[in-house]
């Protein structure tokens, strides 16, 4: 998956973009209402239009919104594909941990005699 | 579940000391993590733990806490293979071991934290962590649910 500037997108770009509460509200609004401009997005938010424009730029770099010029304004729409990608990435990590914990359990429960011959500790 | 932290726990029918050995001894580490060969471990704070991730290459982890037989933690990079952990690229993996009297076994808890700070320079990451650590959990899940509902 690549972002707006052709760079390879990493899941952390998406997580980082969504780590901000204002950006999460912007995303929720875009998904609910469809397209919006930075001016209309700023109206219900406690931040300026300029601040919203900066947040939109972060979201756009993460591939989560796309801007489309319409006359004198830019209209933004949400793209949820990168969000699903990040979700899958974290789900995969969590599954790996489940597998490792099961392996630890199996090793600890088999042949549970104390081992006195290992001296790796300090 | 999609919080900033991944948290998993498991009940193990063995003494805490035994689980600690499986967690930290090179031969055991290599069997539950890695390719089966013993893992290189310097079992002290800031010591190196070298995991073989197969096709992903080797991942060097830096040990943060060694408190036998209760707490074992390390930091590792989520970036390219071979990369040492830094404040901008690393998550923290913490194992906590506790005897569960009622279950008669060891409760092993694993928390990997710091996903929402990845990519931030160190000072921003610290700020972000303070600002975010209380309210992030579950937010992305909520957002995803909201996002995936059909428009009203």
Interface residues (C-beta under 8 A of the other chain):
Chain A: X10 X12 X13 X15 X16 X18 X19 X21 X24 X27 X28 X31 X32 X34 X78 X80 X83 X84 X86 X87 X90 X91 X93 X94 X97 X98 X100 X101 X102 X103 X104 X105 X107 X108 X109 X112 X114 X115 X118 X120 X121 X122
Chain B: X1 X2 X4 X6 X8 X9 X10 X12 X13 X14 X15 X17 X18 X19 X21 X22 X23 X24 X25 X26 X27 X28 X31 X32 X33 X41 X43 X44 X66 X68 X78 X106 X108 X110 X112 X115 X116 X117 X118 X119 X120 X128 X132 X135 X136 X139 X140 X143 X144 X146 X147 X148 X151 X152
